[in-house]
Amino acid sequence: MTEFVRFGSPDAFELAVRWSPDREPRQRLPQEHGWSTGEVRITVGHIVLTRHEFHDADREHLSWYLSPIMAWLIDQWSWLFHEEAFSLP
């Protein structure tokens, strides 16, 4: 398996992705999202937001088809980085 390719900085915002093999038979692959699978890790302020437990093991990444994940990130980009300008001193 390949290493994660990182974009950004883990102390602020980091998106890390890598390709992974898909073990699904061809007839079960989703036609609307493409067939590229991979792993995605999102880190903000050194906190891994994608951390979860899977089959009794702690994992820091999501494994899924990359197209819907990237489409969601693009759609939510403004909300992820939106910062309110509060009038508090």
C-alpha positions as CSV (number, residue, x, y, z in Angstrom):
1,M,0.0,0.0,0.0
2,T,1.2,3.5,-0.7
3,E,2.0,6.2,1.8
4,F,-0.4,9.0,2.5
5,V,0.0,12.2,0.4
6,R,-0.5,15.2,2.7
7,F,-2.0,18.6,1.9
8,G,-1.8,21.3,4.6
9,S,-0.4,21.2,8.1
10,P,-1.7,19.0,11.0
11,D,-1.5,21.9,13.4
12,A,-4.1,23.8,11.4
13,F,-5.8,21.6,8.8
14,E,-4.4,18.6,7.0
15,L,-6.0,16.3,4.4
16,A,-4.1,13.1,3.7
17,V,-5.1,10.6,1.0
18,R,-3.8,7.4,-0.5
19,W,-5.1,4.8,-3.0
20,S,-6.2,1.4,-1.8
21,P,-7.2,-1.8,-3.6
22,D,-10.9,-2.5,-4.1
23,R,-11.9,-6.1,-3.3
24,E,-15.5,-5.8,-4.5
25,P,-16.4,-7.8,-7.7
26,R,-16.9,-5.6,-10.7
27,Q,-20.6,-6.1,-10.9
28,R,-21.0,-4.7,-7.4
29,L,-19.0,-1.5,-7.9
30,P,-21.0,1.7,-7.9
31,Q,-21.5,3.1,-11.4
32,E,-22.3,6.6,-10.3
33,H,-19.2,7.2,-8.3
34,G,-16.4,5.6,-10.2
35,W,-14.2,2.8,-9.0
36,S,-11.3,4.5,-7.3
37,T,-11.1,3.6,-3.7
38,G,-8.8,5.1,-1.2
39,E,-8.2,6.2,2.4
40,V,-8.7,9.7,3.7
41,R,-7.5,11.2,7.0
42,I,-8.6,14.7,8.1
43,T,-6.6,16.4,10.9
44,V,-7.4,19.7,12.6
45,G,-5.2,21.1,15.3
46,H,-3.4,17.8,15.7
47,I,-6.8,16.1,16.3
48,V,-7.6,13.4,13.8
49,L,-11.3,13.9,13.0
50,T,-11.6,10.7,11.0
51,R,-10.4,8.5,13.9
52,H,-12.8,5.5,14.6
53,E,-12.9,1.9,15.7
54,F,-13.3,-0.8,13.0
55,H,-13.3,-4.5,13.8
56,D,-11.8,-3.8,17.3
57,A,-8.9,-1.8,15.9
58,D,-8.4,1.9,16.1
59,R,-8.1,3.6,12.7
60,E,-7.2,7.1,11.8
61,H,-8.6,7.1,8.2
62,L,-11.8,6.4,6.3
63,S,-11.7,3.8,3.5
64,W,-14.2,4.5,0.8
65,Y,-14.7,5.4,-2.8
66,L,-12.8,8.7,-3.4
67,S,-15.3,10.4,-5.7
68,P,-18.1,10.9,-3.2
69,I,-15.7,12.0,-0.4
70,M,-14.0,14.5,-2.7
71,A,-17.4,15.8,-3.9
72,W,-18.5,16.3,-0.3
73,L,-15.3,18.1,0.6
74,I,-15.8,20.4,-2.4
75,D,-19.4,21.1,-1.5
76,Q,-18.6,21.8,2.1
77,W,-15.3,23.7,1.6
78,S,-16.8,27.1,2.5
79,W,-18.5,25.7,5.7
80,L,-15.3,23.9,6.8
81,F,-13.2,27.1,6.6
82,H,-15.9,29.7,7.4
83,E,-14.9,32.0,10.3
84,E,-17.2,34.3,12.0
85,A,-16.1,37.8,12.7
86,F,-17.3,38.4,16.3
87,S,-17.6,41.9,17.6
88,L,-16.2,40.8,21.0
89,P,-13.1,42.6,22.2
